[in-house]
Structures are given as C-alpha cells and as structure tokens.
Amino acid sequence: MTFFGLQYEKSADTSTAWMTSLADLLALLLAFFVLLFSMSEIKVDRWQTLTETFGNKMSDVTDLVTKTGEAEKNMSMINEPKAIDLSYLEHVLNGKKQQSELLANVDIFRAEDRLVISLAGWEFFKPGTEKESGEVAEVIGMIGNALRHISNRIEVYGHTDPDPITSATAKYPNNWALSLARALSVANELENSGYIYPIRVYGMADSRFNELIYVDDKDRKYALARRVDIVVREAEGRGK
C-alpha cells in the first residue's frame, strides 16, 4: 500500500502490546492504594460521628418496624440464635408492649450494660407467695417469646417487701428464700417459652428496697418491692 510515494505493509495481526502495559499500570495503582490504606489511621472522632448518625437513621427505621410487628419476625428468621444489640431488643419489646395491654405494667429500661424488664406492680406477686397472679404467666410468655430468639446472657432477680415472714406455717422461712423462689418461677416460665440457654437466678429479698425511696404511697412502694427483674446483658457479656 502506497501513500504519497511511501510504501507501508499492513500487518496481518493487530498488536496487543498495549494491554500488557495497561495491566502493569493497574497493578502498580492497586499496590499504591493498598500501601496508602495500610499506612492510614482511623479518625476516631469522625468514625464516632459517622456511627452516631447512622444509628439515628436506623432508629427511625426500627421504630416503624416494631410498630408493625416485623422486628420479631426478623429475629425468628435467624436459624441459630445470636447475641443481639440491646437497643434493637428494647425496640422489639416496646413494640410488643404497644400491641398488648397485658404488658402495660411492665417496665422496660436501659441501665449501663444491660436491659431491665421489671415485673413490678399491684398484680404480679402477692405478699408471701412466689406464684404469679392474674395473667402474669401469659405476660412472661410474651416476653420469653421474644427472648428465645437471642443468646444474650439472662439473669433473673427476685425481690420482696421488707416485712419479715413470721408465720410458723409459711411456706418459706424468710424473705431471701421467698425472693429466690419468685426468681425461679419466672425463670421457669422463660424456659417454657423457648429460651434454651442457662439462666442465672438470684434472690435479693428486700436489699434493694431503698431504691424506692421516692415512692410516697406506701402500698404502691410495697407492691413495687414485690417484683422480679429480668436482666438481659450486652452481647459481649454472655461468657463472663
């Protein structure tokens, strides 16, 4: 082939040498970015801001999910129970509380590294007995139905009012034995609901009665003292 008196020969095969150079360039770029990443440091303050912002956005979603009852369905879809974030569990339980009047007198609140579900009120435990009154067994069953999907460590604390047990025919010799029996009663209901991991049970008697100092009405104070607290620990605390 001749152009302007110059003769060129058309190559039969198009050269692909440029692809080798491009591959080398991409490999060098990849190595460069890996080197930059390995030398980088995480800015803790920026990371904290990012996680808090993301958490706030997620809370709006979980509010909607718990109100529609989808949160518990999501938990039940997990084949193997896993330790769950307490904030998410709190949303789930509050969602159940909004859907059922039976849970109206159940207090659910966070305290440092734990979530407390307190069965305290007029109808839960009568003086001198460990038996749940009214529909409390059904209430514990509803709570246990949510807890059975998780493997967080659960502790149950039984409490009594400060009045000593004086009757010779009483079933329990003192408030320590009575509070432990109350805790065992609730723990058994949780196990019947499907929670399969060991539950730690404690009898506190009236040792926490002073925490109710701000309750003026004596009858209400004594009713709140006769309670059982279900404590769910943080995920990393289960093995401790």
Contacts in CASP RR format, 6 or more apart in sequence:
PFRMAT RR
TARGET T0000
AUTHOR 0000-0000-0000
METHOD contacts of the structure
MODEL  1
MTFFGLQYEKSADTSTAWMTSLADLLALLLAFFVLLFSMSEIKVDRWQTL
TETFGNKMSDVTDLVTKTGEAEKNMSMINEPKAIDLSYLEHVLNGKKQQS
ELLANVDIFRAEDRLVISLAGWEFFKPGTEKESGEVAEVIGMIGNALRHI
SNRIEVYGHTDPDPITSATAKYPNNWALSLARALSVANELENSGYIYPIR
VYGMADSRFNELIYVDDKDRKYALARRVDIVVREAEGRGK
1 7 0 8 1.000
1 8 0 8 1.000
1 9 0 8 1.000
1 10 0 8 1.000
2 8 0 8 1.000
59 87 0 8 1.000
59 91 0 8 1.000
62 71 0 8 1.000
62 88 0 8 1.000
62 91 0 8 1.000
63 91 0 8 1.000
65 71 0 8 1.000
65 74 0 8 1.000
65 91 0 8 1.000
66 91 0 8 1.000
66 92 0 8 1.000
66 94 0 8 1.000
66 95 0 8 1.000
66 98 0 8 1.000
67 95 0 8 1.000
67 98 0 8 1.000
69 95 0 8 1.000
69 99 0 8 1.000
71 88 0 8 1.000
71 91 0 8 1.000
71 92 0 8 1.000
71 95 0 8 1.000
72 92 0 8 1.000
72 96 0 8 1.000
72 145 0 8 1.000
72 146 0 8 1.000
72 149 0 8 1.000
75 84 0 8 1.000
75 92 0 8 1.000
75 146 0 8 1.000
75 149 0 8 1.000
75 150 0 8 1.000
76 149 0 8 1.000
78 149 0 8 1.000
81 148 0 8 1.000
81 149 0 8 1.000
81 150 0 8 1.000
81 151 0 8 1.000
81 196 0 8 1.000
82 150 0 8 1.000
82 151 0 8 1.000
83 150 0 8 1.000
83 151 0 8 1.000
83 152 0 8 1.000
83 235 0 8 1.000
83 236 0 8 1.000
83 238 0 8 1.000
84 149 0 8 1.000
84 150 0 8 1.000
84 152 0 8 1.000
84 235 0 8 1.000
85 235 0 8 1.000
86 110 0 8 1.000
86 114 0 8 1.000
86 115 0 8 1.000
86 152 0 8 1.000
86 232 0 8 1.000
86 234 0 8 1.000
87 110 0 8 1.000
89 115 0 8 1.000
89 146 0 8 1.000
89 150 0 8 1.000
89 152 0 8 1.000
89 232 0 8 1.000
90 108 0 8 1.000
90 110 0 8 1.000
90 115 0 8 1.000
92 146 0 8 1.000
93 108 0 8 1.000
93 117 0 8 1.000
93 143 0 8 1.000
93 146 0 8 1.000
94 108 0 8 1.000
96 103 0 8 1.000
96 142 0 8 1.000
96 143 0 8 1.000
96 146 0 8 1.000
97 103 0 8 1.000
97 104 0 8 1.000
97 106 0 8 1.000
97 108 0 8 1.000
100 142 0 8 1.000
102 135 0 8 1.000
102 138 0 8 1.000
102 139 0 8 1.000
102 142 0 8 1.000
103 139 0 8 1.000
103 142 0 8 1.000
103 143 0 8 1.000
105 120 0 8 1.000
105 121 0 8 1.000
105 122 0 8 1.000
105 123 0 8 1.000
105 124 0 8 1.000
106 117 0 8 1.000
106 118 0 8 1.000
106 119 0 8 1.000
106 139 0 8 1.000
106 143 0 8 1.000
107 116 0 8 1.000
107 117 0 8 1.000
107 118 0 8 1.000
107 120 0 8 1.000
108 115 0 8 1.000
108 116 0 8 1.000
108 117 0 8 1.000
108 118 0 8 1.000
109 115 0 8 1.000
109 116 0 8 1.000
109 118 0 8 1.000
110 116 0 8 1.000
113 233 0 8 1.000
113 234 0 8 1.000
113 237 0 8 1.000
114 231 0 8 1.000
114 232 0 8 1.000
114 233 0 8 1.000
114 234 0 8 1.000
115 231 0 8 1.000
115 232 0 8 1.000
116 229 0 8 1.000
116 230 0 8 1.000
116 231 0 8 1.000
116 232 0 8 1.000
117 143 0 8 1.000
117 229 0 8 1.000
117 230 0 8 1.000
117 231 0 8 1.000
117 232 0 8 1.000
118 227 0 8 1.000
118 228 0 8 1.000
118 229 0 8 1.000
118 230 0 8 1.000
119 125 0 8 1.000
119 136 0 8 1.000
119 139 0 8 1.000
119 140 0 8 1.000
119 186 0 8 1.000
119 227 0 8 1.000
119 228 0 8 1.000
119 229 0 8 1.000
119 230 0 8 1.000
120 223 0 8 1.000
120 224 0 8 1.000
120 226 0 8 1.000
120 227 0 8 1.000
120 229 0 8 1.000
121 220 0 8 1.000
121 223 0 8 1.000
121 224 0 8 1.000
121 226 0 8 1.000
121 227 0 8 1.000
122 220 0 8 1.000
122 223 0 8 1.000
123 133 0 8 1.000
123 134 0 8 1.000
123 136 0 8 1.000
124 132 0 8 1.000
124 133 0 8 1.000
124 136 0 8 1.000
124 226 0 8 1.000
124 227 0 8 1.000
124 228 0 8 1.000
125 131 0 8 1.000
125 132 0 8 1.000
125 133 0 8 1.000
125 136 0 8 1.000
125 182 0 8 1.000
125 226 0 8 1.000
125 227 0 8 1.000
125 228 0 8 1.000
126 133 0 8 1.000
126 226 0 8 1.000
127 161 0 8 1.000
127 163 0 8 1.000
127 222 0 8 1.000
127 226 0 8 1.000
128 160 0 8 1.000
128 165 0 8 1.000
128 170 0 8 1.000
128 171 0 8 1.000
128 172 0 8 1.000
128 178 0 8 1.000
129 171 0 8 1.000
129 178 0 8 1.000
130 172 0 8 1.000
130 178 0 8 1.000
130 181 0 8 1.000
130 182 0 8 1.000
130 184 0 8 1.000
130 185 0 8 1.000
131 185 0 8 1.000
132 140 0 8 1.000
132 185 0 8 1.000
132 186 0 8 1.000
132 189 0 8 1.000
137 189 0 8 1.000
140 186 0 8 1.000
140 189 0 8 1.000
140 190 0 8 1.000
140 193 0 8 1.000
141 189 0 8 1.000
141 190 0 8 1.000
141 192 0 8 1.000
141 193 0 8 1.000
143 190 0 8 1.000
143 193 0 8 1.000
143 230 0 8 1.000
144 189 0 8 1.000
144 190 0 8 1.000
144 193 0 8 1.000
144 194 0 8 1.000
144 195 0 8 1.000
145 193 0 8 1.000
145 194 0 8 1.000
147 154 0 8 1.000
147 190 0 8 1.000
147 193 0 8 1.000
147 195 0 8 1.000
147 230 0 8 1.000
147 232 0 8 1.000
148 193 0 8 1.000
148 194 0 8 1.000
148 195 0 8 1.000
148 196 0 8 1.000
150 232 0 8 1.000
151 197 0 8 1.000
151 238 0 8 1.000
152 232 0 8 1.000
152 233 0 8 1.000
152 234 0 8 1.000
152 235 0 8 1.000
152 238 0 8 1.000
153 197 0 8 1.000
153 200 0 8 1.000
153 232 0 8 1.000
153 233 0 8 1.000
153 237 0 8 1.000
153 238 0 8 1.000
153 239 0 8 1.000
153 240 0 8 1.000
154 190 0 8 1.000
154 195 0 8 1.000
154 197 0 8 1.000
154 199 0 8 1.000
154 200 0 8 1.000
154 230 0 8 1.000
154 231 0 8 1.000
154 232 0 8 1.000
154 233 0 8 1.000
155 199 0 8 1.000
155 200 0 8 1.000
155 201 0 8 1.000
155 202 0 8 1.000
155 230 0 8 1.000
155 231 0 8 1.000
155 233 0 8 1.000
156 183 0 8 1.000
156 184 0 8 1.000
156 186 0 8 1.000
156 187 0 8 1.000
156 190 0 8 1.000
156 199 0 8 1.000
156 200 0 8 1.000
156 201 0 8 1.000
156 202 0 8 1.000
156 228 0 8 1.000
156 229 0 8 1.000
156 230 0 8 1.000
156 231 0 8 1.000
157 183 0 8 1.000
157 202 0 8 1.000
157 203 0 8 1.000
157 204 0 8 1.000
157 228 0 8 1.000
157 229 0 8 1.000
157 231 0 8 1.000
158 179 0 8 1.000
158 180 0 8 1.000
158 182 0 8 1.000
158 183 0 8 1.000
158 186 0 8 1.000
158 202 0 8 1.000
158 203 0 8 1.000
158 204 0 8 1.000
158 227 0 8 1.000
158 228 0 8 1.000
158 229 0 8 1.000
159 179 0 8 1.000
159 182 0 8 1.000
159 203 0 8 1.000
159 204 0 8 1.000
159 205 0 8 1.000
159 206 0 8 1.000
159 208 0 8 1.000
159 209 0 8 1.000
159 225 0 8 1.000
159 226 0 8 1.000
159 227 0 8 1.000
159 228 0 8 1.000
159 229 0 8 1.000
160 175 0 8 1.000
160 178 0 8 1.000
160 179 0 8 1.000
160 182 0 8 1.000
160 204 0 8 1.000
160 205 0 8 1.000
160 206 0 8 1.000
160 225 0 8 1.000
160 226 0 8 1.000
161 206 0 8 1.000
161 209 0 8 1.000
161 222 0 8 1.000
161 225 0 8 1.000
161 226 0 8 1.000
162 175 0 8 1.000
162 206 0 8 1.000
162 209 0 8 1.000
162 225 0 8 1.000
163 222 0 8 1.000
164 174 0 8 1.000
164 175 0 8 1.000
165 172 0 8 1.000
165 173 0 8 1.000
165 174 0 8 1.000
165 175 0 8 1.000
165 178 0 8 1.000
172 178 0 8 1.000
172 181 0 8 1.000
174 205 0 8 1.000
175 205 0 8 1.000
175 206 0 8 1.000
176 203 0 8 1.000
176 205 0 8 1.000
178 205 0 8 1.000
179 203 0 8 1.000
179 204 0 8 1.000
179 205 0 8 1.000
180 201 0 8 1.000
180 202 0 8 1.000
180 203 0 8 1.000
182 203 0 8 1.000
182 226 0 8 1.000
182 228 0 8 1.000
183 201 0 8 1.000
183 202 0 8 1.000
183 203 0 8 1.000
183 228 0 8 1.000
184 201 0 8 1.000
185 228 0 8 1.000
186 228 0 8 1.000
186 230 0 8 1.000
187 199 0 8 1.000
187 201 0 8 1.000
190 199 0 8 1.000
190 230 0 8 1.000
191 199 0 8 1.000
206 225 0 8 1.000
209 225 0 8 1.000
212 221 0 8 1.000
212 224 0 8 1.000
212 225 0 8 1.000
215 221 0 8 1.000
215 224 0 8 1.000
END
